[in-house]
Structure formats: C-alpha cells, structure tokens
Amino acid sequence: MAKHSARVNRKTKSQISKRNSGYGAVIVLTDFKVADISIAPGGDIGCHRPAEKSLPTLASLMSRPGYRYIPNDGSTSLGVVDPDGTLLAGIFTGPAPRNASSPSWDTAIEDMSSLMERLRREEDVSFLRGETHHRRGNYTLVSSGITHGNGRKIPGNLRERHPAIVEELKNSEAVRRVVGHQDALFRYNAPKLYAHCADQVDELLAHHQDLQRPFSHSVYTTFTANMGPASSTFKHVDSQNDAHVWCAITNGGHFDFRKGAHLVLYDFKLIIEFPPGCTAILPSATVSHGNTAIGPGETRYSLTQYINGALFRWVRHGFRPASGLTRNDRAERDGDAEDRCAKVLGMFSKTDEILLDRECLL
C-alpha cells in the first residue's frame, strides 16, 4: 500500500473551490454563538455526550420548540452563521466537471454509491456486528487512516479487517473526486482552521513516516465509508475528533430527501434537507448531529473524512505521551486550558473576513 506522506497541498486556486467560495443562502442562528461550542478542557477534542439509540421522525423534530426546517434542493450552497457572522457549518453543491469529457458530479456520486453497495454485498466478505450495529447507527461501515488514543502508546494506522475493500475505495476515481471536493470545501470555508490542521499533519507525517494518510490530496487523516444500505446516523457528537477540524460528509443513494435523511444540527436547532450529491462540513467533535430515517426500499450511503484529536496533542507534546513530560514541560506546551479553547474558536472565520483569512493558505 502506498504511503501518502507528502506535504498537505494548501493551494486555493482550484475550480472546485471557486465554485463554492460563496453561499446561495445564509442561515443566521439567533440563539447560538461560536462561544457556545463545547470543547473539552485542553482544546483538543469535544466534550463527550452519549449518542441516542434510534432515529427521530421528521414530525417529532418539527414539534420541538425553536427548530427550523431548511429546504434545500441541492442547487445552491448554504452557510450557517452565528449572529455575529461567524461561519459554523455549510452544505454545498457538487463541483463543476474538470473538463468537457469529465463525468458529471451526479455520475461520480452514483458510481461511489454503487461501489459501496457492491462491496458490502460481496459473498466472501463477513462483517462483525460492531461494523453493522454501532453507536452511530445500524449500517455497515469501513474505515481507514491514522488513529491515536484508546490505549495506544503512539499513533498508528488503523488495523483494517477488509484491506481489499479499503484499497478498492481508495483507488476509485469517484471516491477520490469526492475526497478532493471535501478537502477543498474545508480549505475554502475554514481557512485558518485548515492551515492549522495542515501544519500539524505535516509535522506528524514528517516524524512518523510509517503513518499512511489515505489520500495524498486531502488534509484529513482518516475516512469512513458508510456503506448502507440505510446509512442514517443517530444523534451524536464525534467527540474524539479534533476540535479544529470540520469533518466532511457527502451523501449518495436513492431516497426522497424531502421526507428523510435530513441533516439535523441539534445544537443549532436546524433540520436541513440533504439531497444525494450534497456535502456538509461541520465541527463534528463539538456539534451534535444526525439524520432522519429514509423510507422502506430506499438506500443511503455516505463518505466522511476527519482527524483524530489525540494526534495533534501528540505533536504538541513533542511526539511523546503526556506521561513522559514533566509538569512544567507540559504546562509550557499546553498553556492555559481556557486560552487553548478560545484559540480554537478564534480560528473560525467570519463571512466578511474570509477572503482575508484565505491569504494564510497562499
């Protein structure tokens, strides 16, 4: 398997990014500000919140006080901002074809979905219960990339039970196109956060050359293929993801997006139509999110990318476990916990400053 240890590409002048450098509509939150985002002490990960164990109905969500329903037919991009104009999340259309002979975005999404369906149904593949019934929902998933924490002494590559599936996903032109689009959206809509992540990933991979980033054209260190057949997630936060990272979620499948598979951002009290082919980026470690169910006989697949929160702490600690630091050394490297959390939130961009913020990537 090829090692993807090249430096992260920070270039912003791509057609994919330019198409999504603005918003067709902006959703302004009235009772949530960026300062309300819940980051665990230390500023590395989100605060743990138990996941729910069932999918909500659209009717039950609509009956909750203060919740708003946001129509979205997938033809325009939506930005979510707080009352001061700070960007907190976004839902985006697909990119334009690279050239006249390139497949359409709809074709890429259909190819990605069909591939996930085929790989899941392979006769010689058996999945553990934890790969089909888990805290995020009841559907099959496969992950690959770099991880740390949960008893690991040093960062390492995820142990893959299905290397053939992972390899086929990583070699798929459709999947690679989705991956690149997701990276471009993070880069363009949260440039200061992206620049921080790129610096940390570069340092990590320069020090640990055995670590394998799944895709050389993406800053993210891990991806998950949610392979259906009905990949709707329970309400949850991905609290072990890095607090600096806006994770990416791209939808595929065949379902009525007006009736199901809505993207629910619980902390923001938003219920957003989320059609096949759309991509959401959001700080998944700190913002509670999930989906509504799809209908009988319908299918939904998704591809997500993210970064484990313990990786950047490992870099900050000089590639050593916290137990290997003296109290003074750790205090010097970590600084004040409240200041670290404030620094993370200070990297979120405002709509009227984002063009200037993008200069940090030049």
Sequence and secondary structure as in RCSB ss.txt:
>XXXX:A:sequence
MAKHSARVNRKTKSQISKRNSGYGAVIVLTDFKVADISIAPGGDIGCHRPAEKSLPTLASLMSRPGYRYIPNDGS
TSLGVVDPDGTLLAGIFTGPAPRNASSPSWDTAIEDMSSLMERLRREEDVSFLRGETHHRRGNYTLVSSGITHGN
GRKIPGNLRERHPAIVEELKNSEAVRRVVGHQDALFRYNAPKLYAHCADQVDELLAHHQDLQRPFSHSVYTTFTA
NMGPASSTFKHVDSQNDAHVWCAITNGGHFDFRKGAHLVLYDFKLIIEFPPGCTAILPSATVSHGNTAIGPGETR
YSLTQYINGALFRWVRHGFRPASGLTRNDRAERDGDAEDRCAKVLGMFSKTDEILLDRECLL
>XXXX:A:secstr
     S        HHHHHTSS SEEEE SS  GGG  B TTSSBB      SS   HHHHHTSTT EEE   SS
S EEEE TT BEEEEEE     SSTTS  HHHHHHHHHHHHHHHHT TT    HHHHSBTTBSS EEEEEEE  T
T SS EE   S HHHHHHHHH HHHHHHHHHHHHHHHHHSHHHHHHHHHHHHHHHHH TT   S TT S SEEEE
E  SB    SB  TTBBTT  EEEEEEEE  TTTS  EEEGGGTEEE   TT EEEE TTTS EEE    TT EE
EEEEEE BHHHHHHHHTTSS GGGS HHHHHHHH  HHHHHHHHHHTS BTTTHHHHGGGG 
